[in-house]
Amino acid sequence: MNQSYQVAPLFTGYNNFYLWIPLLFTGFYFFPLSMIWPHLSSLEIIVSFIAYFAFIAGYIWAQKCTQQTIRYYILGLTAISVAATAINPGTCALFPYVAFLVGYYYSYKRGFPWLLLILVGIGFSAWAFNLIELYFLLPSYIATIPNYFFGVMTRAKLQQEHEKEQSQLHNEQLATIAERERIARDLHDLLGHTLSSIVLKAELASKLGKAGKVDSALDEIEQVAQISRTTLSEVRAAVSGYKTKNINAELIKIKSLLTDKGFSVDGSISLSGLTAKAESALLLIIKEATTNIIKHSQGKNVYFDCIQQDNKLNIEIMNDGQTNPTSFGNGLTGIQERVAELGGQVNIKQDKGFAISLEFNQGIFQS
């Protein structure tokens, strides 16, 4: 395992499933308690409940702490489990949660002594409180040891996701550097020779003017003007090309995001010759539509279609999953407002899956 990876608090490193759902199994704590309830005093019952809620609070806070402070929680939770066994043998449902924290926060080498401590704590509880019975020892050991390895696997999965994110970030940084170098190279090739020519012709026009050769000087100045106009046109074309590449790169990222989320994606969207305002608005519209599909759709197939010709643009995004019509309220309102600002039309269907159609005629294309 890569030792350079710093274990993040589990609550921030994973979704809330790993915080709340597994706690349902702590309900087994109350099963033995319900059977011995008539034999307990009111004080013992109260203490048993206090111990349970103290354990739950400690477990939740342990998932938010760092690797440097987790040992205090492990010791405290183990102590609560051992002490509560004096009243309720249902603590066999609590020890496994401590083992999970050990497996997640520590490597095998550092975690094994802590796991051994928990196992010894279970054995000590059975011996000290006359619970040398299979109904206590067997569930405790059977649940504790696998839960330790479950914590190890959770840590490994988070590490893989962390390394994947770092790899993607590194690739994006390399792509950004390569793009900057390409732009610098293109601008050098485009402007280097041209600006040198303008400087030389301007100096020549100045010398001709001082020598009284006005007609020749004016001719050189006219050539300077012509070169400048040509260069300006080339720069505008180059900038337009960069914008087109950037928006299409973003569209590719959107498609990749859908694929990463488990959707099967067919078709694609490619845009060119749009104004900067149109590019920005369309990108936001497409992002909003795909974000809603990811969040609310129950389907697994997404289809893109784009037709751009004769100053007309039609975009269609479809998904086969049933959605709740009310779940798209704010998102659809934003889409409709942006389409209206561009002078286009939008048609949204949510009866059989989700489909959004965008249609634009003029006003979004560069003149």
Salt bridges, closest charged atoms under 4 A:
GLU179 OE2 - ARG182 NH2 2.64
ASP186 OD2 - ARG182 NH1 3.27
ASP189 OD1 - HIS188 ND1 3.58
GLU220 OE1 - LYS201 NZ 3.40
GLU222 OE2 - ARG229 NH2 3.50
GLU250 OE2 - LYS253 NZ 3.69
GLU250 OE1 - LYS287 NZ 3.98
